[in-house]
Amino acid sequence: MAEEDAKVLIVLTPSESKRLIAKAVRKLDEVERALERGTIIIGLGTTNAYVAEELLNALRDKDEAMAKIEKERFAAGVITHRGTCIVPREERGKELIIRAGRISDVTLEEALEELRADDVFIKGANALDVNGTAGILMANPAGGTIGSAIGTVMARGVNFIIPVGIEKTIPYPVTEAAKRVGIGRFYKSVGKPVGLMPIHGKVITEIEALKILGASNAFPMGAGGVEGGEGSAVICAEGSAEQMDRLMQIITQIKGEPALKLVKYE
């Protein structure tokens, strides 16, 4: 086997995938620039909780007093064994807004008003189709955070980053599904009725994450699991032996990432 043809088999649970994706988002050029001198808005979401944690960890290297987040409160809409659910507003945190390397206490509305093209808006997704189109489920009749932000983000050309695990891949076009659903269109539902919004930005799945973190190539080759491995992604990464050794060091650190536990949902 040639050195440049080294392959590694990687298996990640959903929580491990979230950590991997978060580490990769932290390394994006536009994120690094905005951390230094711009604005980053991180919307609520379980994957975004890991992203927020990674960005704050990066800032903590310069300021040990930097606050931490409670990941279990960094969620709004969730899918649980009970169906499509929401975390009560009083149990949620708020969107994380970082300005020039510091946590800002401005409101989301104020931050959106001042966004520029070189700033960053980060929002996870609930669906990803085979065409690479992501979708967000909306239980809020007004569309929630994405409903209030999408116009500004798209109009101004803000860097829109969508961290989403490949476990959320669906075999149906998101745009077609979105045309056919909505809160008021469901006769009955397991959980809260929701709408679906297609979104377009820089999608970061485990595949893109592995490339950002050093692989020459990566592709999915299996999914699912039991005994705590439910929702796992089975991935092949390729590169030189040196690249794969460095990558596996990162994977070894990520393995064992605990599943996210919510405070309350309904």
VMD Tcl script that draws the C-alpha trace (Angstrom):
set ca {
  {0.00 0.00 0.00}
  {1.38 3.37 -0.99}
  {1.73 5.86 1.85}
  {-0.67 8.27 0.19}
  {-3.32 5.52 -0.07}
  {-3.82 4.93 3.65}
  {-7.44 4.40 4.66}
  {-9.01 4.45 8.12}
  {-12.43 3.26 9.23}
  {-14.20 5.69 11.55}
  {-17.41 5.08 13.48}
  {-19.03 8.04 15.24}
  {-22.13 8.20 17.40}
  {-24.33 11.28 16.93}
  {-22.74 13.09 19.89}
  {-19.25 12.24 18.62}
  {-20.23 13.50 15.18}
  {-21.41 16.78 16.70}
  {-18.04 17.22 18.41}
  {-16.14 16.44 15.21}
  {-18.23 18.87 13.17}
  {-17.82 21.56 15.83}
  {-14.04 21.21 15.78}
  {-14.08 21.60 12.00}
  {-16.34 24.68 12.07}
  {-13.87 26.24 14.49}
  {-11.13 25.82 11.83}
  {-13.00 27.51 8.97}
  {-11.23 30.61 7.66}
  {-14.34 32.79 7.84}
  {-14.94 31.73 11.44}
  {-11.36 32.46 12.48}
  {-11.55 35.92 10.90}
  {-14.88 36.71 12.53}
  {-13.59 35.53 15.91}
  {-10.86 38.13 15.68}
  {-12.67 41.16 14.33}
  {-16.23 40.36 13.31}
  {-19.53 39.04 14.59}
  {-20.62 35.42 14.93}
  {-24.21 34.49 15.73}
  {-24.76 30.90 16.84}
  {-28.42 29.94 16.88}
  {-29.85 27.44 19.32}
  {-29.55 23.75 18.46}
  {-27.90 20.62 19.75}
  {-25.09 20.55 17.18}
  {-24.67 24.28 17.61}
  {-24.16 23.70 21.34}
  {-20.95 21.86 20.50}
  {-19.95 24.57 18.03}
  {-20.50 27.24 20.67}
  {-18.44 25.27 23.15}
  {-15.55 24.87 20.72}
  {-15.52 28.58 19.86}
  {-15.61 29.59 23.51}
  {-12.80 27.13 24.24}
  {-10.75 28.84 21.53}
  {-11.42 32.24 23.09}
  {-10.64 30.88 26.55}
  {-7.07 30.22 25.40}
  {-6.71 34.02 25.43}
  {-9.09 34.79 28.30}
  {-9.42 32.18 31.02}
  {-12.42 34.04 32.45}
  {-14.47 33.42 29.30}
  {-17.91 32.11 30.21}
  {-19.08 28.57 29.47}
  {-22.42 27.46 28.09}
  {-24.82 24.83 29.34}
  {-25.19 22.59 26.30}
  {-28.35 21.02 27.70}
  {-30.06 24.42 27.51}
  {-28.81 25.23 24.01}
  {-31.77 23.66 22.25}
  {-35.21 24.83 21.19}
  {-36.83 22.28 18.87}
  {-35.80 18.65 19.35}
  {-36.73 15.21 18.09}
  {-37.09 12.70 20.94}
  {-38.64 9.28 21.44}
  {-41.92 11.17 21.96}
  {-41.75 12.87 18.58}
  {-41.14 16.46 17.52}
  {-40.83 18.41 20.76}
  {-39.79 21.82 22.05}
  {-37.77 22.90 25.06}
  {-39.89 25.37 27.08}
  {-38.64 28.94 26.62}
  {-37.88 29.32 30.33}
  {-35.55 26.30 30.15}
  {-33.56 27.53 27.14}
  {-30.45 29.58 26.94}
  {-30.21 32.28 24.30}
  {-28.34 32.53 21.04}
  {-24.60 33.06 21.49}
  {-23.32 36.28 19.95}
  {-19.57 36.85 19.74}
  {-18.18 40.22 18.71}
  {-14.46 40.75 18.19}
  {-13.59 37.81 20.41}
  {-15.93 38.68 23.26}
  {-19.39 37.45 24.25}
  {-21.88 40.21 23.54}
  {-25.10 40.86 25.45}
  {-26.86 42.56 22.53}
  {-30.15 41.05 21.44}
  {-30.46 38.83 18.39}
  {-32.39 41.58 16.63}
  {-29.64 44.12 17.32}
  {-26.93 41.74 16.15}
  {-28.81 40.92 12.94}
  {-29.29 44.61 12.17}
  {-25.52 45.18 12.18}
  {-24.41 42.04 10.31}
  {-22.00 42.48 7.40}
  {-20.97 40.13 4.61}
  {-17.79 39.03 6.38}
  {-19.67 38.08 9.57}
  {-20.92 34.56 10.34}
  {-24.35 33.10 11.08}
  {-24.42 29.48 12.27}
  {-27.59 27.40 12.39}
  {-27.95 23.62 12.39}
  {-30.52 21.63 10.42}
  {-32.96 18.76 10.86}
  {-32.72 17.37 7.35}
  {-30.19 17.04 4.55}
  {-31.12 15.61 1.16}
  {-28.92 13.91 -1.42}
  {-28.63 17.19 -3.33}
  {-27.00 18.86 -0.32}
  {-30.02 21.01 0.52}
  {-30.59 21.36 4.25}
  {-33.91 21.93 5.98}
  {-35.03 23.24 9.35}
  {-38.19 22.10 11.12}
  {-40.20 24.98 12.58}
  {-42.69 24.62 15.43}
  {-42.91 28.39 15.92}
  {-45.71 29.81 13.72}
  {-43.43 32.75 12.84}
  {-40.48 30.52 11.96}
  {-38.40 31.01 15.10}
  {-34.79 32.15 14.84}
  {-34.36 31.12 11.22}
  {-37.58 32.89 10.28}
  {-36.35 36.18 11.74}
  {-32.77 35.88 10.47}
  {-32.86 34.34 7.01}
  {-33.83 37.49 5.11}
  {-31.00 39.54 6.57}
  {-28.44 36.75 6.22}
  {-29.24 36.05 2.58}
  {-29.74 39.68 1.54}
  {-26.38 40.77 2.91}
  {-24.40 37.73 1.87}
  {-23.44 36.82 5.42}
  {-21.41 33.62 5.75}
  {-24.13 31.07 6.55}
  {-22.69 27.88 8.05}
  {-24.91 24.83 8.52}
  {-23.41 22.12 10.78}
  {-25.43 18.91 10.36}
  {-24.69 15.23 10.85}
  {-25.22 12.78 8.00}
  {-27.60 10.83 10.24}
  {-30.12 13.51 9.20}
  {-29.91 12.62 5.51}
  {-33.34 11.98 3.99}
  {-34.06 10.23 0.67}
  {-36.46 12.92 -0.54}
  {-35.86 16.50 -1.77}
  {-36.15 19.01 1.07}
  {-37.66 21.60 -1.28}
  {-40.42 19.18 -2.32}
  {-41.19 18.18 1.26}
  {-41.32 21.84 2.30}
  {-44.01 22.54 -0.30}
  {-46.27 19.86 1.14}
  {-46.08 20.46 4.90}
  {-46.73 23.16 7.49}
  {-48.07 23.52 11.02}
  {-51.62 24.03 9.78}
  {-51.55 21.22 7.23}
  {-51.30 18.23 9.57}
  {-54.45 16.41 10.62}
  {-52.60 14.70 13.53}
  {-48.96 14.50 14.61}
  {-46.61 12.54 16.85}
  {-45.35 15.52 18.80}
  {-45.68 19.13 17.68}
  {-46.80 19.84 14.09}
  {-44.06 21.66 12.20}
  {-43.19 23.36 8.96}
  {-40.00 22.85 6.98}
  {-37.74 25.57 5.56}
  {-35.08 24.76 2.94}
  {-31.85 26.64 3.67}
  {-28.73 27.22 1.62}
  {-25.25 27.86 2.96}
  {-21.98 26.07 3.67}
  {-23.04 22.63 4.89}
  {-20.54 20.95 7.22}
  {-21.19 17.24 7.80}
  {-18.73 14.68 9.15}
  {-17.41 14.30 5.60}
  {-16.46 17.97 5.21}
  {-15.25 17.99 8.81}
  {-12.80 15.15 8.23}
  {-11.38 16.94 5.18}
  {-11.03 20.20 7.10}
  {-9.23 18.30 9.87}
  {-6.72 16.66 7.56}
  {-8.15 13.89 5.35}
  {-7.57 14.05 1.61}
  {-10.93 12.40 1.05}
  {-13.77 10.83 3.03}
  {-17.04 9.10 2.25}
  {-19.86 7.40 4.20}
  {-20.12 3.63 4.00}
  {-22.70 2.68 6.63}
  {-25.05 4.00 9.28}
  {-27.09 3.01 12.32}
  {-26.31 0.81 15.30}
  {-27.44 -0.70 18.60}
  {-26.25 -0.75 22.23}
  {-25.66 2.99 22.32}
  {-24.55 3.16 18.71}
  {-27.97 4.19 17.34}
  {-27.63 6.81 14.62}
  {-23.92 6.18 14.13}
  {-22.07 7.10 10.95}
  {-19.55 4.66 9.48}
  {-17.01 6.55 7.37}
  {-13.87 5.83 5.37}
  {-11.22 8.55 5.40}
  {-8.24 8.57 3.04}
  {-4.86 10.26 2.90}
  {-1.24 9.69 3.71}
  {-0.31 7.54 6.68}
  {0.88 10.70 8.43}
  {-2.43 12.43 7.77}
  {-4.40 9.45 9.01}
  {-2.30 9.16 12.18}
  {-3.00 12.81 13.02}
  {-6.68 12.38 12.20}
  {-7.02 9.28 14.35}
  {-5.53 11.18 17.27}
  {-8.45 13.61 16.98}
  {-10.96 10.76 16.64}
  {-9.52 9.04 19.72}
  {-10.04 12.23 21.73}
  {-13.64 12.50 20.49}
  {-14.65 8.88 21.13}
  {-16.75 8.57 24.24}
  {-18.39 11.99 23.91}
  {-21.49 11.67 26.11}
  {-24.95 12.06 24.64}
  {-26.60 15.41 25.25}
  {-29.26 15.35 27.98}
  {-32.01 17.96 27.95}
  {-33.35 19.64 31.07}
  {-36.97 19.48 29.90}
  {-39.02 19.14 26.73}
  {-42.67 18.94 25.84}
}
mol new
graphics top color blue
foreach p $ca { graphics top sphere $p radius 0.5 }
foreach p [lrange $ca 0 end-1] q [lrange $ca 1 end] { graphics top cylinder $p $q radius 0.2 }
display resetview
